[in-house]
Structures are given as structure tokens and as C-alpha cells.
Amino acid sequence: MDYKAIAEQVGPRVGATQEWIFHVLREGIISGKLPGGMQLKQDEISAALNVSHIPVREALRRLEAQGLVRIHANRCAAVTELTRSELLDMMEVRATLSVMMMRNSAPMLTRTDFDALDEIVRQQRETSVEDIVRSEELNYKFHEILTSHAKNSMANFLLELVHANIDRYLRASFYGTPQTREVSINEHEAIIMTCREGDFDSACNLLRDHILNAKQFIPNTMK
């Protein structure tokens, strides 16, 4: 596996080595370059990224906490695999948490927040369909702003965990075509409009539908 190529996509090392390795491996897993069931060998990762074993072990432990990696008793690590049923459960959890967060946050959205949401939508329309990573980043940012005033650190933690596990299965099909991306952006605009109008119940319903509509992009190969 070309860990170096994944690292080049993530960008140069900034800050703590363990944090950088975590983002490299996480990107590899979510993008599908490190598929479910694949063994992650510490020696191979250390050599490819020119780092010691200690930050690699720490990064793997963080990935295990997010459910992306499983470390076995013999210290061998492997990328986890979800079943279709588990993925559907996670999507329900994501929808429920996101709606709860937005219900508490939306009434406190400011003009600055709405300007930022409008700017994200503008950038989403201008981003190349081939730039799936950028499309995903903008989508994350959109949802973060919507829920930014909820101030629920546990919900934020759980949503980060669920996002990572869901998006590694949906990324290519959800962000990868002009048609699906256009639908997603239009739904974002509808959510913004209803929040601006103060119709927060409708906005929450739109958000829930927006998240659960992604069920149609679950790969047919999943069991």
C-alpha cells in the first residue's frame, strides 16, 4: 500500500507527528484506499512515512476509538468492516443527533452564520465534481455551522465518529456525480431558507430527510 501517496494528498506534516499520521490513515480508510479487512502493519507505515513506531501506535489507537480500526491481542491492526445493517443504524443515529443539535442551534444562528452558509453553498457549486475531498470538507462545514450553537461536546464527538464510518462507504457515490451533488446542494439551500424564515420544525424535517436520503447510495456490494 502506498501510504506515501495518501500522505501527499493530506498535505505536509504540521504539528504533532501522531496527529498527522492519524489524518493520513483516516483519509486512506474513508477514501477506500485502505479498504475494510486490510491489515495495517506498523513497520510498513513507519517506513513509508519516515516516522517511529510510537506515533503510529498512538494514531492506530485513535482510529480504534472511532471504530475505523480494530487492534487485536497480537497488536496486529486491521481496518474494520460494517454490515449494511450497521451502516443503516449509524445513519439513523446521525440523523437523530443532527436534528437534535440543529433544533437547539438554529434559533441562535446569526447573520454571520447565514453569510457563511451561503458562501459554502457557493463554493460547493464551484467545486469540481472530481474534487471529492473538497466537496466532503464543504459538506462537513455546512453541517458544523448549522449545529455550532448547540454546545454539546458529546454529540459532536459521536457525530464525528459516525461521519467517519458512514462516509467511507458513501463518499464516491454521494459526492461523485453532478446529479447527486446538485440534489444535495439544493437541499442545503432549502434548509438555509427555512431557518432564515424561522420555521425550525420544517428545517429539522428537511435535515432529517437530507441525511436519510443518502441510504440510496449504499453500495450494492454491502452485505
Backbone torsions as a table, in degrees:
resi	resn	phi	psi	omega
1	MET	NA	136.3	-176.9
2	ASP	-90.3	80.0	178.7
3	TYR	-63.2	-31.0	-178.8
4	LYS	-62.7	-39.6	180.0
5	ALA	-65.5	-39.3	177.3
6	ILE	-64.3	-41.8	179.4
7	ALA	-61.6	-38.5	179.0
8	GLU	-64.9	-33.5	177.7
9	GLN	-70.0	-38.2	179.7
10	VAL	-68.3	-37.8	179.1
11	GLY	117.2	174.3	-175.8
12	PRO	-63.8	156.1	-179.6
13	ARG	-68.0	124.0	178.2
14	VAL	-132.5	132.6	179.3
15	GLY	78.6	-150.5	-175.2
16	ALA	-66.8	140.2	-179.6
17	THR	-61.3	-42.5	-179.6
18	GLN	-60.1	-39.1	179.8
19	GLU	-65.1	-41.6	179.9
20	TRP	-65.4	-44.9	178.9
21	ILE	-61.7	-41.7	177.4
22	PHE	-55.8	-46.9	-178.5
23	HIS	-68.9	-34.7	177.5
24	VAL	-63.8	-50.4	-178.2
25	LEU	-67.7	-38.7	179.1
26	ARG	-63.4	-43.4	177.7
27	GLU	-62.9	-40.4	178.7
28	GLY	-61.6	-39.4	-179.5
29	ILE	-71.6	-48.6	-176.4
30	ILE	-65.9	-35.3	-179.9
31	SER	-76.0	-14.1	-178.5
32	GLY	90.8	-2.5	177.6
33	LYS	-68.3	-26.7	172.7
34	LEU	-114.1	88.9	-171.0
35	PRO	-74.5	163.7	177.4
36	GLY	-56.2	135.2	-179.4
37	GLY	93.4	-14.4	-177.6
38	MET	-71.3	136.5	175.9
39	GLN	-78.4	139.2	177.4
40	LEU	-110.7	104.0	-175.0
41	LYS	-92.5	124.6	-175.7
42	GLN	-59.9	-41.4	-179.6
43	ASP	-60.3	-43.8	-177.7
44	GLU	-66.8	-42.2	179.7
45	ILE	-65.7	-45.1	-179.5
46	SER	-59.5	-44.4	-178.8
47	ALA	-67.2	-42.4	-176.6
48	ALA	-67.9	-36.5	-176.7
49	LEU	-98.1	-1.1	177.9
50	ASN	58.1	51.0	179.3
51	VAL	-134.1	167.9	178.3
52	SER	-81.8	172.8	-178.0
53	HIS	-71.8	-29.2	-172.9
54	ILE	-61.3	-52.2	179.0
55	PRO	-65.9	-26.7	176.2
56	VAL	-66.2	-45.0	178.6
57	ARG	-60.6	-42.5	-180.0
58	GLU	-64.5	-40.5	178.9
59	ALA	-64.0	-41.1	179.2
60	LEU	-64.7	-37.0	178.0
61	ARG	-64.9	-39.6	177.6
62	ARG	-64.7	-40.5	178.0
63	LEU	-65.9	-34.7	177.0
64	GLU	-65.0	-38.5	179.2
65	ALA	-64.6	-25.9	178.0
66	GLN	-90.2	-0.9	178.9
67	GLY	80.6	10.8	-178.1
68	LEU	-90.7	-20.3	-176.9
69	VAL	-136.6	147.5	172.8
70	ARG	-120.8	126.4	178.8
71	ILE	-101.3	122.1	-176.4
72	HIS	-89.1	171.2	-175.1
73	ALA	-58.8	-32.0	-179.9
74	ASN	-84.6	13.1	178.6
75	ARG	70.7	10.2	174.4
76	CYS	-80.5	133.9	-179.1
77	ALA	-110.7	147.2	178.0
78	ALA	-143.4	148.6	176.4
79	VAL	-69.9	132.5	-178.8
80	THR	-74.4	161.7	176.7
81	GLU	-127.2	135.0	176.6
82	LEU	-99.1	149.9	170.1
83	THR	-87.6	165.4	176.5
84	ARG	-57.9	-41.3	-179.1
85	SER	-62.8	-42.5	179.4
86	GLU	-65.3	-39.5	179.1
87	LEU	-64.5	-42.9	177.8
88	LEU	-61.9	-40.1	177.5
89	ASP	-61.8	-42.4	-179.9
90	MET	-65.3	-36.3	178.9
91	MET	-66.7	-36.6	175.5
92	GLU	-64.9	-41.6	178.3
93	VAL	-63.5	-43.6	179.5
94	ARG	-61.2	-44.5	-179.4
95	ALA	-63.1	-44.9	-178.0
96	THR	-63.6	-47.6	-179.8
97	LEU	-65.2	-42.3	-177.9
98	SER	-64.1	-42.1	178.2
99	VAL	-64.8	-43.8	177.3
100	MET	-58.0	-45.6	-178.8
101	MET	-65.3	-44.2	-177.2
102	MET	-69.9	-33.8	178.6
103	ARG	-59.9	-36.0	178.8
104	ASN	-82.1	-25.9	-174.1
105	SER	-93.7	-39.5	-170.0
106	ALA	-55.9	-41.2	-179.7
107	PRO	-62.9	-16.5	-178.1
108	MET	-103.6	4.8	177.8
109	LEU	-62.9	135.9	-176.7
110	THR	-100.4	173.1	175.2
111	ARG	-59.8	-38.0	177.6
112	THR	-61.3	-41.1	177.7
113	ASP	-62.3	-46.1	-179.2
114	PHE	-64.6	-37.3	176.5
115	ASP	-62.7	-40.1	179.7
116	ALA	-67.0	-39.9	178.0
117	LEU	-64.3	-42.0	177.5
118	ASP	-62.6	-38.8	-179.8
119	GLU	-67.4	-37.6	177.3
120	ILE	-62.7	-45.1	178.6
121	VAL	-60.5	-41.7	177.8
122	ARG	-59.8	-46.1	179.6
123	GLN	-66.0	-35.4	177.5
124	GLN	-60.4	-41.3	-179.5
125	ARG	-69.5	-28.4	-177.5
126	GLU	-88.6	-16.1	-177.2
127	THR	-73.3	135.6	178.8
128	SER	-61.7	140.9	179.5
129	VAL	-63.4	-22.8	178.3
130	GLU	-75.0	-20.5	-177.3
131	ASP	-88.7	74.3	-176.1
132	ILE	-65.8	-37.0	-179.3
133	VAL	-61.3	-45.5	179.6
134	ARG	-65.3	-41.4	177.9
135	SER	-59.5	-41.1	179.6
136	GLU	-66.6	-41.4	179.2
137	GLU	-60.1	-44.0	-179.6
138	LEU	-66.2	-38.7	177.7
139	ASN	-63.1	-43.5	177.2
140	TYR	-58.4	-46.5	-176.6
141	LYS	-63.2	-39.7	177.9
142	PHE	-56.7	-50.2	-177.9
143	HIS	-69.3	-31.7	177.6
144	GLU	-64.1	-42.7	-179.6
145	ILE	-65.8	-42.3	179.9
146	LEU	-56.0	-36.1	-174.7
147	THR	-105.8	10.3	-169.7
148	SER	-65.9	-23.7	-177.1
149	HIS	-94.9	3.3	-178.7
150	ALA	-74.4	-30.5	176.1
151	LYS	54.9	51.7	178.8
152	ASN	-123.2	96.3	-173.5
153	SER	-65.8	-34.8	179.8
154	MET	-68.6	-42.8	177.5
155	ALA	-63.2	-39.6	177.2
156	ASN	-60.3	-43.2	179.6
157	PHE	-62.5	-46.2	-178.6
158	LEU	-66.0	-38.2	179.0
159	LEU	-65.8	-38.6	177.4
160	GLU	-61.7	-42.9	178.5
161	LEU	-62.4	-47.3	-177.7
162	VAL	-66.8	-42.6	178.1
163	HIS	-53.4	-48.9	-176.0
164	ALA	-61.3	-41.7	-177.7
165	ASN	-73.1	-35.8	179.5
166	ILE	-72.5	-47.9	-169.7
167	ASP	-67.9	-23.0	178.3
168	ARG	-68.7	-20.4	177.7
169	TYR	-97.0	-24.0	-173.8
170	LEU	-106.8	-14.1	-169.3
171	ARG	-51.8	-53.9	-172.3
172	ALA	-64.2	-44.0	-176.3
173	SER	-78.5	-30.9	-176.1
174	PHE	-79.3	-40.1	-177.6
175	TYR	-100.7	-8.3	-163.5
176	GLY	-88.6	-3.8	179.2
177	THR	-128.8	150.1	178.7
178	PRO	-59.6	-35.5	-176.3
179	GLN	-67.6	-48.7	-178.1
180	THR	-68.0	-37.1	179.5
181	ARG	-67.0	-38.6	178.8
182	GLU	-62.8	-42.0	177.4
183	VAL	-60.3	-45.2	-178.8
184	SER	-62.2	-44.4	-179.2
185	ILE	-65.5	-41.6	177.7
186	ASN	-61.1	-37.8	177.5
187	GLU	-67.0	-37.4	175.3
188	HIS	-59.9	-45.1	-179.6
189	GLU	-62.7	-37.8	178.9
190	ALA	-66.3	-38.1	177.8
191	ILE	-64.7	-44.4	178.4
192	ILE	-59.7	-46.0	-176.9
193	MET	-60.8	-46.2	-178.0
194	THR	-68.3	-33.0	175.4
195	CYS	-66.9	-41.8	178.1
196	ARG	-60.3	-37.0	-179.1
197	GLU	-77.7	-7.7	-179.4
198	GLY	80.4	11.6	179.3
199	ASP	-92.0	75.6	-170.7
200	PHE	-73.6	-28.5	175.8
201	ASP	-63.5	-45.5	178.0
202	SER	-64.6	-39.0	179.4
203	ALA	-61.8	-40.8	178.9
204	CYS	-66.0	-39.5	177.8
205	ASN	-64.5	-41.1	178.0
206	LEU	-63.6	-40.5	-179.6
207	LEU	-64.9	-43.9	179.5
208	ARG	-61.2	-45.9	178.9
209	ASP	-62.7	-40.0	-179.7
210	HIS	-58.3	-43.3	-178.2
211	ILE	-73.6	-44.8	-175.4
212	LEU	-75.4	-21.5	175.9
213	ASN	-61.7	-21.6	-179.9
214	ALA	-68.6	-8.7	177.5
215	LYS	-57.0	-31.8	-177.4
216	GLN	-67.6	-12.7	-178.8
217	PHE	-98.3	6.4	176.2
218	ILE	-64.6	128.3	-178.1
219	PRO	-58.2	139.0	179.4
220	ASN	-65.5	-18.4	-178.2
221	THR	-76.9	-13.9	-179.5
222	MET	-71.1	141.8	-179.5
223	LYS	-91.9	NA	NA
